[in-house]
Amino acid sequence: MFICNHCPYVKAIIGRIIRDTLALASHGIGSVAIMSNDASHYPEDGWGNMVRVAQALAFPFPYLLDADQSVARAYGAVCTPDFFGYNEALALQYRGRLDASKKEAAPESTPRELFDAMRLIALTGQGPSTQMPSIGCSIKWRSESI
């Protein structure tokens, strides 16, 4: 997943991200978060704040810094949050959202789209036929990398 510290869309669902990554881990499914924003223009997304947030929230996944933004470009990430799910053969099977949340968390009864997709992928190797794209803040590209 591509996330950052300052995005209100990420802030609205970070508890659900933690909940779902813990639940996925119990099914043998790993998770990783990547922060690709230009922290020189968005200091809340800087390394020190990444470490602080990851520790304060006890992230159950690595939170990696994509300082040169090459990882986001390679994945085609466009926003935070942006979720990618792969099968055992490392073939992309899910590109979508966590759930129907926007800048506010959706009701607790909202279907857990990413969680359900990843469990399906683990069981069958295939992602769901219907996938809703993520919405959120755009990746904050460095001007020299545009």
C-alpha positions as CSV (number, residue, x, y, z in Angstrom):
1,M,0.0,0.0,0.0
2,F,1.0,3.6,-0.6
3,I,0.2,5.8,2.4
4,C,1.5,9.0,4.0
5,N,1.1,10.8,7.3
6,H,-0.7,14.0,6.2
7,C,-3.5,12.7,3.9
8,P,-7.0,13.0,5.5
9,Y,-8.1,9.9,3.5
10,V,-5.3,7.8,5.2
11,K,-6.0,9.3,8.6
12,A,-9.7,8.4,8.3
13,I,-8.8,4.7,7.8
14,I,-5.5,4.1,9.4
15,G,-7.1,2.1,12.2
16,R,-8.8,-0.1,9.7
17,I,-5.6,-0.6,7.8
18,I,-4.0,-1.8,11.0
19,R,-7.0,-4.0,11.8
20,D,-7.0,-5.6,8.4
21,T,-3.3,-6.1,8.0
22,L,-3.3,-7.8,11.4
23,A,-6.2,-10.0,10.3
24,L,-4.5,-10.8,7.0
25,A,-1.3,-11.7,8.7
26,S,-3.2,-14.4,10.6
27,H,-4.0,-15.8,7.2
28,G,-0.4,-15.8,6.2
29,I,-0.8,-12.6,4.0
30,G,1.9,-10.0,4.5
31,S,1.6,-6.2,4.1
32,V,4.0,-3.3,3.5
33,A,3.4,0.4,3.4
34,I,5.4,2.8,1.2
35,M,5.5,6.6,1.6
36,S,6.5,8.3,-1.7
37,N,5.6,11.9,-1.2
38,D,8.1,14.8,-1.6
39,A,8.7,15.3,2.1
40,S,10.6,18.5,1.4
41,H,7.3,20.1,0.6
42,Y,5.2,18.0,3.0
43,P,7.3,17.7,6.2
44,E,4.6,15.8,8.0
45,D,5.5,12.9,5.7
46,G,9.3,13.1,6.5
47,W,11.2,10.1,7.8
48,G,11.2,11.2,11.4
49,N,7.5,11.6,11.4
50,M,7.1,8.3,9.6
51,V,9.0,6.6,12.4
52,R,7.0,8.4,15.1
53,V,3.6,7.5,13.5
54,A,4.6,3.9,12.9
55,Q,5.7,3.5,16.5
56,A,2.8,5.4,18.1
57,L,0.3,3.3,16.1
58,A,2.3,0.1,16.4
59,F,2.2,-0.6,12.7
60,P,2.2,-4.4,12.2
61,F,3.9,-3.9,8.8
62,P,7.1,-2.2,7.5
63,Y,6.6,1.5,6.6
64,L,9.2,2.3,3.9
65,L,10.4,5.5,2.5
66,D,10.5,5.8,-1.3
67,A,12.8,8.8,-1.3
68,D,13.5,8.9,-5.0
69,Q,9.8,8.1,-5.9
70,S,11.0,5.3,-8.2
71,V,8.8,2.7,-6.4
72,A,5.6,4.7,-6.8
73,R,6.4,5.2,-10.5
74,A,7.2,1.5,-11.0
75,Y,3.8,0.6,-9.4
76,G,1.9,3.3,-11.1
77,A,0.7,4.6,-7.7
78,V,-1.4,7.7,-8.0
79,C,-2.8,8.5,-4.6
80,T,-2.7,7.8,-0.9
81,P,-4.0,5.4,0.0
82,D,-3.5,3.2,-2.9
83,F,-3.6,-0.6,-2.5
84,F,-2.1,-3.4,-4.6
85,G,-2.6,-7.1,-4.0
86,Y,-0.5,-9.9,-5.4
87,N,-1.0,-13.6,-5.6
88,E,1.6,-16.2,-4.8
89,A,3.1,-15.9,-8.3
90,L,3.5,-12.1,-7.7
91,A,0.9,-11.4,-10.3
92,L,-1.2,-8.3,-9.6
93,Q,-4.8,-9.4,-8.6
94,Y,-6.2,-6.4,-6.8
95,R,-5.8,-2.7,-7.4
96,G,-8.4,-0.9,-5.3
97,R,-9.5,0.6,-2.1
98,L,-9.7,-0.6,1.5
99,D,-13.4,0.0,1.7
100,A,-15.9,2.7,0.8
101,S,-14.4,5.3,3.2
102,K,-13.5,8.7,1.9
103,K,-12.3,11.6,4.1
104,E,-14.4,10.1,6.8
105,A,-14.5,6.4,7.8
106,A,-17.5,4.6,6.3
107,P,-19.8,2.9,8.8
108,E,-18.4,-0.1,10.6
109,S,-20.7,-2.4,8.7
110,T,-19.1,-1.4,5.4
111,P,-17.7,-4.4,3.4
112,R,-13.9,-4.9,3.9
113,E,-13.1,-4.9,0.2
114,L,-9.3,-5.2,0.5
115,F,-9.4,-7.8,3.2
116,D,-12.0,-9.9,1.3
117,A,-10.0,-9.5,-2.0
118,M,-6.8,-10.6,-0.3
119,R,-8.4,-13.7,1.3
120,L,-9.9,-14.6,-2.1
121,I,-6.5,-14.2,-3.7
122,A,-4.8,-16.4,-1.0
123,L,-7.5,-19.1,-1.6
124,T,-7.8,-19.1,-5.4
125,G,-4.9,-17.1,-6.8
126,Q,-7.4,-14.7,-8.4
127,G,-8.7,-11.3,-7.4
128,P,-12.4,-10.3,-7.4
129,S,-13.9,-9.4,-10.8
130,T,-15.2,-6.1,-9.4
131,Q,-12.7,-3.7,-8.0
132,M,-13.3,-0.1,-7.0
133,P,-10.3,2.3,-7.4
134,S,-8.8,4.0,-4.5
135,I,-9.5,7.7,-3.9
136,G,-7.3,10.0,-1.8
137,C,-4.7,12.7,-2.0
138,S,-2.5,12.6,-5.1
139,I,1.1,11.5,-4.7
140,K,3.2,14.6,-4.1
141,W,5.8,14.3,-6.8
142,R,9.0,16.2,-6.7
143,S,9.0,18.9,-9.4
144,E,12.2,17.6,-11.0
145,S,10.7,14.1,-11.3
146,I,7.6,15.2,-13.2
